[in-house]
Amino acid sequence: MPCFTAGGIAVGSIASSLMSAAAVANGGGIAAGSVVAALQAAGAAGIPVAAQAVIGAIGGTVGAAVGGPLICSAGATGESIILF
């Protein structure tokens, strides 16, 4: 199932979870130029699946590098973070 499509982010996909987490982290909106915005633009432009996979891998790596420490540090304080 494609996550980022020409019609938008697919309901129930990993992309929708990513968008939800990004929106929460950004105070309710998706920042222009963010990984989520770039991937959605790629889906809307009809970029081939192979290119989307490469872009997604890069975005995932960056997201893990930036977000991983944030999630781990939040867990250290006893907070629970649930991503849908």
N, C-alpha and C positions, 0 to 999 in steps of 0.2 A: 504494500500500500504506500503510495507516495505521500510524503509528509507536506512538502511545500508544492502547491499546485498553482496553476494560472488563476483558479478561482479563490485562492486563499489557503490558509493552513487547514489541513484535514482534521476534522473532529476526532478526538480520541487518539491522535498520533503522538509520537515522541515530540514532534514539532510543537504540538499544542501544549505539552507539558513544559517544553523549553520556553515557549512564549509566556506562559503563566508565570514561571519562575522569574523571567526577565522583567515582566511587568511589576511583580511584587517587589523585586529588588530595586526597581526604578521609580517606585512611588505610584504605580498604577498605569504607566504608559511604556511604550517601546521606544527607546532612544533611536533617533535617526543615525544611521551608520553603525548600529549595533550588529552583532552576528545574526540575530533573529531577523532584523530588517534586511540585511544583505542576502540571507538565504531566501526570504520571501520574494525579494526582487528577482532572484535567480529563477525561482519557480514561476513567477509571473511572466518572465521573459522567455520561458520555454527552453532554458538551458538544458542540454542533454543530461540524462540521468548520471552518466559517468562523471561529467564535470560537476554535477551537484554533489556526488559522493566525495570528490576531492575537496570541494569547498566545505562540505559538512565535516570531513575529517580534520581539516585545518581549524574550523570553528570549534569543534569538540575539544581539540587539543588546547586551544586558547582558553576556552571556557573552563576546562578542568584546571588549567594552570592558575587562572584568576579566581574561579569560584570555589575550587576545592578547599583552599585554606580558609575561606569564609565559612563554608559549611562545617568544616572540622572544628574551627574555633567556636562557632555557635553551639555545636554539640558539647563542647567542653564546659559550657556554662550551664548545661542541663536543659537547654531548650530543645524542643523537638521540631524538626523541619520535615514537612511532608510535601513532596512534589507530586502533582497529579498530571 
